[in-house]
Structures are given as structure tokens and as C-alpha cells.
Amino acid sequence: MAFVLAHVSDPHLAPLPQVRLYELIGKRVTGFVNWRRKRAAIHQAEVLARIVADLKAQKPDHIAVTGDLVNLALPGEYAPARAWLDALGPPADVTLVPGNHDAYVRSGVAASLTHWRDFMRGDAAAAVPHEFPFLRKRGPLALIGVSTSVPSLPLSAIGRIGPDQLRRLEKILEDCGRDGLYRVVLIHHPPTSKRSHYLKRLTDSARLRDVLARRGAELLIHGHNHCRQTVWLDGPAGRIPAIGVPSASEALPGEHDPAGYNLYRIEGERGAWRCEVITRGITPEGVAELDRVILAAA
């Protein structure tokens, strides 16, 4: 029987809580102006509600969320985001990695861990709730949560993994590969970037790709770019698909791809995996299936 993993990203939960003047310091000033000028019209709660309702109707076995729940890392954004996660499903059935907006300012790093830690910890009894990468085993899947969430300068949306995470990631990939699991890496920033995305890039993406080339993975999923995209990465025994999804709250017609999410129907065994990717998204008539494709066996 296939295991169905749903992937949703970048909900950018709206509306903003009431903003106090003293909270608009540093990077939040430019972010607030951008929200009022553009993003408030793009990211709509009603659109996100329709996406989530459709996702739940598909009855996936597990849900992956790849970051950017909040917008300006305001203190009042984190508890509502936790309530949204709880409505999506219990922590055992929902896995989260944070995005750059979740660490928009330095205090956001601690706030996300305080409110969302249950969704960002591994299965082991001694799992540290703030240690990345973390490992969750669900059915034939090894869900490996990597954080790229770091504070950055105004007008910058960069991410970073860091050498400690990369070292642990390599060990997890090796162990789970030996166990014959279907390894899914969850990350916010994509592992490759265009030159035009220099200020939005993952700064150590080349080191991540090196780890994947040595140890392999069956699938990498991400958000951040607010668009549907598939890039193939080198692995030790074949190519690795890296798949991004749009923001789950982007209204039509949208600055990027309109809101949507993916379902991954995974079955088989090591050397003979089959993954069917079902793309669903918002249309003028409602949420509908947009595409369906079989990934090459890994």
C-alpha cells in the first residue's frame, strides 16, 4: 500500500496582529511596508483555508510543512501559527522545518522553538527539540528535517545550514540508506539558486549538494521561491529530485504561482521505489488537480 505524504509551504499566515510602533525596528520596518504595499493582497487567509480543506480531504498519511508560517516575526504571530499547526494535525502527523521569515529577526528563532517545537523534533526519546537535522520514521519514509532559518539583513532572505548540521545530515542519510528507507529531506531554501536570487540563496548550498552526492536521498522538498519547480541533483546511484511548491496562501492571479501543494504517493522498496507526484492548486473554479507525474525509480 502506498504511503501518501502531503507537502505544503510558505503559508505566511494573515492577517498581521496589531503592530506596536516599538516593534517596528530594524528589518521589520521594511517588511511592514512591503506587507502593506503588496503582500497583504497576495497572502490571503481564505485562500489558505481552501487549500488546507482540500489537503485534508485527500487524507494523506503525513503532512510536511517547509517553513515561513509568519511574516515579520512579531511576538503576536507565533501563538496563532501554533494554533494553525494544531488544526492541520497532531505533531505526530505533521512535520515542520522553519523558514527565513520565521527567523526574520533574531528573537524569532527562540519564539519558533518555544511555540512549535513539538512539530520539529525527532522520534528518539532523548531527541533534543531544537536540534537539527532531526529524524522521523513514518511507514517506509525517513523524514529528515533540516533548518536553513537564520536572521539576515534588511532586503535579504538568505539561509544557512552550517557545518554541524551538514555533518549530522550525512550520518543520518548514511544510516537510513543502509536501513533501506525512502529518505525525504525537508528544507526551506532550495538547494540551487539563480543569480537573480543572490539575496535569497542558501549560502552553503554547494556543501549540501556535496553531502547528497556522497550519501544520496530519494527526495528533497522545499519552499521559499513560491513556485512549482523540480531540479535534479546528483546522487551516488542516480539523480535526486528536489521539488518546490508555491505559497499555500497566494491568491489568483498571484505574483508567483497561485496557491497549491503536492501529494507524494510512495511505494516499493530500496532499488525499486515508485513515487507519484500529484500537484493540486487553486483555480478560478476551486482547488483542483493540475498535474500528475511518476518520478524515475530511485
FENGIHU-V98127 format. One record per residue. PHI is phi in degrees with one decimal (* if undefined). PSI is psi in whole degrees, -180 to 180 (NA if undefined). OMEGA is omega in radians with two decimals (* if undefined). Layout:
BEGIN
phi=[PHI	PHI]
psi=[PSI	PSI]
omega=[OMEGA	OMEGA]
END
This chain:
BEGIN
phi=[*	-70.9	-98.4	-108.1	-106.5	-97.0	-131.1	-129.0	-150.5	49.1	-69.2	42.2	-57.2	-119.9	-81.6	-66.9	-67.5	-59.0	-97.0	-89.1	-56.3	-69.5	-78.5	-88.6	-121.3	59.1	-64.2	-63.1	-62.0	-66.5	-65.3	-66.3	-60.6	-64.7	-63.8	-67.9	-77.6	-140.2	-67.3	-62.1	-81.3	-81.7	-96.9	-119.4	-60.8	-66.0	-64.5	-60.5	-61.5	-68.5	-63.5	-64.2	-62.1	-66.6	-58.8	-64.0	-64.5	-80.0	52.9	-67.9	-77.1	-156.1	-123.9	-109.2	-121.3	-106.3	91.5	58.7	-75.5	-107.0	-119.2	-115.9	57.1	-72.7	-54.6	-79.4	-89.6	-80.0	-65.6	-60.6	-65.9	-64.1	-63.0	-64.9	-61.5	-61.4	-70.3	-69.5	165.2	-69.3	-55.2	-66.6	-109.4	-133.5	-116.0	-123.0	-121.0	-81.3	-114.3	-66.9	-69.1	-70.5	-120.8	-55.6	-128.0	-58.5	-65.3	-66.8	-61.5	-66.9	-64.1	-65.2	-67.3	-62.8	-89.8	-116.4	-57.6	-62.0	-93.2	-128.6	-136.2	-77.6	-78.3	-58.2	-56.5	-96.8	-59.6	-79.8	-68.2	-118.1	-97.9	-118.5	-72.4	-118.0	-123.3	-127.3	-105.0	-134.1	57.3	-83.2	-96.0	-109.5	-92.1	-116.6	-91.6	-113.5	-99.9	-113.0	-84.1	-137.1	-64.1	-142.2	-71.8	-53.5	69.7	-115.4	-135.6	-72.4	-130.3	-151.1	-94.4	95.3	-64.8	-64.9	-61.7	-62.0	-65.8	-68.8	-59.9	-60.0	-67.5	-63.3	-61.4	-63.4	-64.5	-70.1	-65.2	-63.6	-81.5	75.8	-87.7	-85.0	-88.3	-115.2	-92.7	-102.2	-153.5	-82.4	-77.3	-69.1	-80.8	-136.5	-141.9	-77.6	-59.4	-68.1	-101.9	-54.9	-81.9	-119.2	-79.8	-88.6	-67.3	-113.1	-62.0	-63.2	-69.0	-61.9	-63.5	-63.5	-61.8	-64.6	-64.8	-82.3	-106.9	82.2	-164.9	-92.3	-160.7	-124.8	-125.0	-151.6	-126.4	78.7	-84.8	59.8	-150.3	-79.6	-156.7	-133.2	-123.4	-104.0	-107.0	-74.0	-128.7	-69.9	-130.6	151.8	-82.3	-113.3	-77.0	-113.5	-120.0	-110.3	-124.0	-72.1	-61.3	-76.1	-123.7	-77.0	-78.9	-68.3	-76.8	83.1	-75.0	-118.0	-66.6	-62.2	-52.6	-173.2	-157.5	-119.6	-115.8	-118.2	-96.5	-115.0	-150.8	113.2	-154.1	-52.1	86.6	-145.4	-72.9	-129.8	-126.4	-100.5	-100.5	-110.8	-98.0	-123.0	-159.4	-80.5	-131.6	-58.5	-94.0	138.4	-90.7	-144.1	-72.8	-107.5	-163.7	-150.4	-145.6	-98.3	-74.9	-59.2	-58.3	-111.8]
psi=[137	145	128	118	125	145	118	150	162	55	-24	66	129	158	173	147	169	128	127	144	-39	-17	-18	72	154	-132	-27	-27	-52	-36	-39	-43	-43	-37	-47	-36	-34	-52	-29	-30	-25	-48	109	132	-36	-38	-46	-41	-38	-40	-47	-41	-42	-42	-47	-33	-23	-12	57	159	-27	154	131	133	120	50	177	58	-38	-176	-54	8	38	147	-34	0	-22	-40	-45	-34	-37	-41	-37	-43	-44	-37	-28	-38	167	158	-30	-23	1	127	132	139	146	160	-178	-34	-26	-19	38	-38	166	-37	-20	-29	-50	-39	-41	-40	-39	-45	-29	9	-33	-24	-4	42	154	178	-29	142	-33	14	130	126	-12	17	127	149	156	160	130	132	123	114	-131	2	144	109	118	109	119	135	129	13	107	147	148	173	162	142	9	144	38	163	163	139	-52	153	-34	-47	-44	-38	-44	-37	-43	-41	-43	-44	-42	-48	-45	-32	-41	-33	-3	25	156	106	119	117	124	128	151	-56	143	156	-5	153	149	159	-34	-14	26	-42	2	8	166	114	-28	37	-35	-38	-36	-46	-34	-43	-45	-37	-32	-43	-23	165	160	-26	141	132	144	175	-129	-49	-8	35	159	128	149	125	141	128	155	137	172	-22	16	180	150	122	131	114	129	154	162	173	137	-2	8	122	157	147	-18	145	-32	-154	139	165	143	-179	171	151	137	114	109	130	166	-152	173	129	-10	39	149	124	118	123	120	118	125	145	169	140	171	-24	-10	-165	130	164	131	-28	159	127	148	124	149	145	139	NA]
omega=[-3.11	2.99	-3.06	3.09	3.05	-3.11	3.11	-3.06	2.98	3.12	3.12	-2.95	-3.11	-0.05	3.02	2.97	3.09	-3.06	3.06	-3.04	-3.09	3.11	-3.10	3.11	3.08	-3.04	-3.10	-3.12	-3.13	3.12	3.13	3.10	3.13	3.10	-3.11	-3.07	-2.98	-2.93	-3.14	3.10	-3.10	-3.03	-3.00	-3.11	-3.12	3.10	3.13	3.13	3.12	3.10	-3.12	3.12	3.12	3.13	-3.12	3.12	3.12	3.09	3.10	3.09	-3.13	-3.13	3.06	3.11	-3.03	2.84	-3.07	3.03	-3.07	-3.02	-3.09	-3.08	3.05	3.14	-3.10	-3.13	-2.92	3.12	3.05	3.09	3.07	3.11	3.10	3.09	3.14	3.11	3.12	3.12	3.11	-3.11	3.13	-3.06	-3.13	3.11	-3.06	2.83	-3.07	3.10	-3.09	3.11	3.11	3.04	-3.06	2.97	-2.99	-3.11	-3.13	3.14	3.14	-3.12	3.14	3.12	-3.14	-3.01	-2.96	-2.98	-3.10	-3.13	-3.02	3.12	-3.10	-3.08	-3.03	-3.10	-3.11	-3.08	3.11	-3.03	-3.14	-3.14	3.04	-0.13	3.05	-3.06	3.00	3.09	-3.14	-3.08	3.12	-3.01	2.87	3.12	-3.02	-3.07	-3.14	3.11	2.97	-2.97	3.11	3.04	3.13	-3.10	3.04	-3.13	3.10	3.11	-3.09	3.04	3.13	3.09	3.13	-3.05	-3.13	3.10	-3.11	3.12	3.12	3.12	-3.13	3.13	3.14	3.13	-3.14	-3.10	-3.11	3.05	3.11	-3.14	3.09	-3.14	3.05	-2.97	3.12	3.11	3.09	-3.07	-3.14	-3.11	3.08	-3.09	3.04	-3.13	3.00	3.10	-3.13	3.14	-3.05	-3.12	3.11	-2.93	2.91	-2.93	3.11	-3.14	-3.14	3.12	3.05	-3.13	3.08	3.11	3.14	3.13	-3.14	-2.96	3.09	3.01	3.13	-3.07	2.96	3.13	-3.04	3.04	2.97	-3.05	3.11	3.12	3.06	3.12	3.05	3.08	3.13	-3.11	3.10	3.02	-3.09	-3.09	-3.11	-3.10	-3.13	3.10	3.03	-2.94	3.09	3.12	3.11	2.92	-3.12	-3.09	-3.03	-3.08	2.99	-0.09	3.03	3.03	3.09	3.03	3.08	-3.04	3.12	3.11	3.12	2.91	3.09	3.09	-2.97	3.07	3.13	-3.12	-3.09	-3.12	-3.12	3.12	3.02	3.13	3.07	-3.14	3.13	-3.12	3.09	-3.10	-3.08	3.09	3.09	-3.12	-3.08	3.10	-3.04	3.03	-3.10	-3.08	3.10	-3.07	3.07	3.06	3.09	-3.13	-3.14	*]
END
